[in-house]
Amino acid sequence: PQGLKTRHNSLKALGMLAVFTFHPDLYAQIYIDADAAIIDYAPSAANYLGLSLTRQVDMVATSNWQGPILANGGVLIFRNTVRGRNALAAWWAYRGLTHDQP
């Protein structure tokens, strides 16, 4: 066996949800694809997580730099809150069982 072969990228949502389930004291998670291209190093993860102190943000996702979309799953920040966990669960429930990659 050569590992899991799937074109369903939503496994990351299930994995992140599992980490929060088994580590309830974890404040947040950052997910970065191995092929992510960081084109602006000015903002830090702390800048984004700072927004969560005012309960404004539970999820941060990036867009595509060449063809903007609502959320590209290549770079994600999720807080371990009810809204953050619900977003991950909904992502898995509504996208996890469909073919969403070329």
C-alpha positions as CSV (number, residue, x, y, z in Angstrom):
1,P,0.0,0.0,0.0
2,Q,1.2,3.5,-0.9
3,G,-1.1,5.4,1.5
4,L,-4.5,6.9,1.1
5,K,-5.4,7.7,-2.5
6,T,-8.3,10.1,-2.8
7,R,-9.3,13.2,-4.7
8,H,-11.5,14.4,-1.9
9,N,-9.6,17.3,-0.3
10,S,-12.0,17.6,2.6
11,L,-10.2,14.9,4.6
12,K,-8.3,17.9,6.0
13,A,-11.5,19.1,7.6
14,L,-12.2,15.8,9.2
15,G,-8.6,15.6,10.4
16,M,-8.7,19.1,11.9
17,L,-12.0,18.2,13.6
18,A,-10.5,15.1,15.0
19,V,-7.5,17.0,16.4
20,F,-9.9,19.4,18.2
21,T,-11.9,16.5,19.5
22,F,-8.9,14.7,21.0
23,H,-7.2,17.9,22.2
24,P,-10.0,20.1,23.5
25,D,-7.5,22.5,25.2
26,L,-5.9,23.4,21.8
27,Y,-6.6,27.0,21.0
28,A,-6.4,26.9,17.2
29,Q,-4.9,25.0,14.2
30,I,-3.1,26.2,11.1
31,Y,-3.1,24.0,8.0
32,I,-0.8,24.7,5.1
33,D,-0.6,22.6,1.9
34,A,2.9,21.5,1.0
35,D,2.6,23.4,-2.3
36,A,1.2,26.6,-0.9
37,A,2.7,29.7,-2.3
38,I,3.0,32.4,0.4
39,I,3.2,35.7,-1.6
40,D,2.8,38.2,1.3
41,Y,4.8,37.5,4.5
42,A,3.7,40.7,6.2
43,P,0.8,39.4,8.2
44,S,1.5,36.7,10.8
45,A,-0.8,34.0,12.1
46,A,-0.9,36.0,15.4
47,N,-2.4,38.9,13.4
48,Y,-5.3,36.7,12.4
49,L,-5.6,34.9,15.7
50,G,-5.7,38.3,17.4
51,L,-9.0,39.0,15.7
52,S,-10.4,36.0,17.5
53,L,-9.9,37.7,20.9
54,T,-12.9,39.9,20.0
55,R,-14.8,36.8,18.8
56,Q,-15.0,38.2,15.3
57,V,-13.1,35.3,13.5
58,D,-13.2,31.6,13.9
59,M,-11.9,30.6,10.5
60,V,-9.5,32.2,8.1
61,A,-9.0,30.8,4.6
62,T,-7.1,32.1,1.6
63,S,-8.2,32.7,-2.0
64,N,-6.4,31.7,-5.2
65,W,-4.0,34.5,-6.3
66,Q,-4.7,33.9,-10.0
67,G,-8.4,33.0,-10.0
68,P,-10.0,34.3,-6.8
69,I,-12.5,32.0,-5.1
70,L,-14.3,32.2,-1.8
71,A,-12.0,29.9,0.0
72,N,-9.0,27.8,-1.1
73,G,-8.2,25.0,1.4
74,G,-4.5,25.4,0.9
75,V,-4.0,27.7,3.9
76,L,-6.5,27.6,6.8
77,I,-6.7,28.8,10.4
78,F,-9.5,27.5,12.6
79,R,-10.1,28.3,16.2
80,N,-11.3,25.6,18.6
81,T,-14.7,27.2,19.2
82,V,-18.2,25.9,18.6
83,R,-18.4,27.9,15.4
84,G,-15.0,26.7,14.2
85,R,-15.9,23.0,14.9
86,N,-19.3,23.4,13.3
87,A,-17.7,24.9,10.1
88,L,-15.3,21.9,9.9
89,A,-18.2,19.5,10.4
90,A,-20.3,21.2,7.8
91,W,-17.4,21.2,5.4
92,W,-17.0,17.4,5.8
93,A,-20.7,16.7,5.7
94,Y,-21.4,18.7,2.5
95,R,-18.1,18.3,0.6
96,G,-16.3,15.3,2.1
97,L,-18.1,12.7,0.1
98,T,-18.0,14.4,-3.3
99,H,-15.4,14.6,-5.9
100,D,-14.1,18.1,-5.6
101,Q,-10.6,18.0,-7.3
102,P,-9.7,17.7,-11.0
